[in-house]
């Protein structure tokens, strides 16, 4: 776990360490590791054909304890691009070492949505990064959507 976000160099060193420890140095040595300030929904991204791994700066700020697991998750994508059976077998193999807790899912969204809507019929809330045309879109129950005041999510106990 990191008390502050690791430098790009530290991420590259972690990549090399994990490549040796978990992948027997079979992953590309020239993989580019990057921080991304544009990624607000996911924890990480791997582009295998370009040998690029991006870690969300926003996610790492919210969940610094998950940076290493995210890096390993994306490293697995260098071998297995999709979340298929081979991917899950590799996750299980690495987790069997007992040091890491690699998962298919992140601990949460990288950044909070900018806008929150609530259904006036059933009360379900929706977080979105872009504004929704509430005259056009309705909830799955056919209720109308309403932009929450000050774009704040209503706490569960307030409903």
C-alpha positions in Angstrom: 0.0 0.0 0.0 1.2 3.5 -0.8 0.7 6.5 1.5 1.0 8.8 -1.5 0.7 7.9 -5.1 3.7 6.1 -6.5 5.8 7.7 -9.2 5.8 6.4 -12.8 9.2 4.9 -12.1 7.9 3.1 -9.0 5.1 1.6 -11.1 7.6 0.5 -13.7 9.7 -1.1 -10.9 6.6 -2.9 -9.6 5.8 -4.1 -13.1 9.3 -5.6 -13.4 9.0 -7.2 -9.9 5.6 -8.7 -10.6 6.6 -9.8 -14.0 9.4 -11.8 -12.4 7.5 -13.0 -9.4 4.1 -14.0 -11.0 4.7 -14.2 -14.7 8.2 -15.8 -14.9 9.4 -12.7 -17.0 7.1 -13.7 -19.9 5.4 -10.3 -20.2 6.9 -7.7 -22.6 9.9 -5.9 -20.9 9.1 -2.7 -22.9 5.5 -2.3 -21.7 4.7 1.4 -21.1 3.1 2.2 -17.7 1.1 5.4 -17.5 -1.0 7.4 -15.0 -4.2 8.7 -16.6 -6.1 11.7 -15.3 -8.8 11.2 -18.0 -10.0 7.8 -16.6 -12.8 8.6 -14.2 -14.9 5.3 -14.4 -12.4 2.4 -14.4 -9.4 1.6 -12.3 -7.1 0.7 -15.1 -6.8 -0.1 -18.8 -4.5 -2.4 -20.8 -3.9 -2.1 -24.6 -2.0 -5.3 -25.3 -1.1 -4.7 -28.9 0.5 -1.4 -28.0 2.0 -2.8 -24.7 0.4 0.1 -22.7 -1.0 -0.1 -19.2 -2.8 2.9 -17.8 -3.8 3.3 -14.1 -6.4 5.8 -13.2 -5.0 8.7 -11.1 -8.5 9.3 -9.8 -9.0 5.7 -8.8 -5.6 5.5 -7.1 -6.4 8.7 -5.1 -9.6 7.1 -3.8 -8.2 3.6 -3.3 -4.4 3.8 -2.9 -4.4 0.3 -1.3 -5.6 -1.2 -4.6 -2.9 0.2 -7.0 -0.8 -3.0 -7.0 -3.8 -5.2 -7.5 -4.9 -3.0 -10.4 -1.5 -3.1 -11.9 -1.4 -6.9 -11.8 -5.0 -7.1 -13.1 -3.8 -5.1 -16.1 -0.7 -7.2 -16.5 -2.9 -10.3 -16.8 -4.6 -8.5 -19.7 -1.3 -8.5 -21.6 -1.7 -12.3 -21.7 -5.5 -12.6 -21.8 -7.2 -9.5 -23.2 -10.7 -10.4 -22.1 -12.3 -11.5 -18.8 -12.7 -15.1 -20.0 -11.9 -18.5 -18.3 -8.1 -18.1 -19.0 -8.1 -14.7 -17.4 -9.9 -16.0 -14.2 -7.6 -19.0 -14.0 -4.6 -16.6 -14.1 -6.2 -14.5 -11.3 -6.7 -17.6 -9.2 -3.2 -18.7 -9.8 -1.7 -15.4 -8.7 -4.1 -15.1 -5.7 -3.0 -18.6 -4.6 0.4 -17.1 -3.7 -1.5 -15.4 -0.9 0.2 -12.0 -1.3 -2.3 -10.3 -3.7 -6.0 -10.0 -4.0 -6.5 -9.5 -7.7 -10.1 -9.2 -8.7 -12.2 -8.7 -11.8 -13.9 -5.7 -10.2 -12.5 -2.5 -8.8 -13.3 -1.3 -5.4 -15.5 1.4 -6.8 -15.8 4.1 -9.4 -12.6 6.1 -10.0 -14.3 9.4 -9.5 -17.8 10.5 -8.3 -20.3 11.3 -11.1 -20.9 15.0 -11.7 -24.7 14.7 -11.8 -27.2 12.7 -9.8 -30.8 12.0 -10.8 -33.6 10.4 -8.9 -36.7 8.6 -10.2 -39.8 10.4 -8.8 -41.7 7.1 -8.9 -39.4 4.4 -7.4 -36.6 6.5 -5.9 -33.7 4.8 -7.6 -30.7 7.2 -8.1 -28.5 7.4 -11.1 -25.1 9.0 -11.2 -23.9 10.3 -14.6 -20.9 12.3 -15.8 -23.0 14.0 -18.5 -26.3 15.7 -18.2 -29.4 13.6 -19.1 -32.3 15.0 -21.1 -34.9 14.3 -18.5 -37.7 15.1 -20.9 -36.6 12.2 -23.1 -35.3 9.6 -20.7 -37.3 7.8 -18.0 -36.5 5.2 -15.4 -37.0 1.5 -16.0 -40.2 1.8 -14.0 -41.4 4.5 -16.4 -41.0 7.1 -13.7 -39.7 10.6 -14.5 -36.1 11.6 -13.7 -35.3 14.6 -11.6 -31.9 16.3 -11.3 -31.0 16.3 -7.6 -30.4 19.8 -6.1 -26.8 20.8 -6.1 -26.1 17.5 -7.8 -25.8 15.7 -4.5 -26.5 12.0 -4.0 -29.2 11.5 -1.4 -27.9 9.4 1.5 -29.6 6.0 2.0 -30.8 7.0 5.5 -32.5 10.1 4.1 -34.7 8.2 1.7 
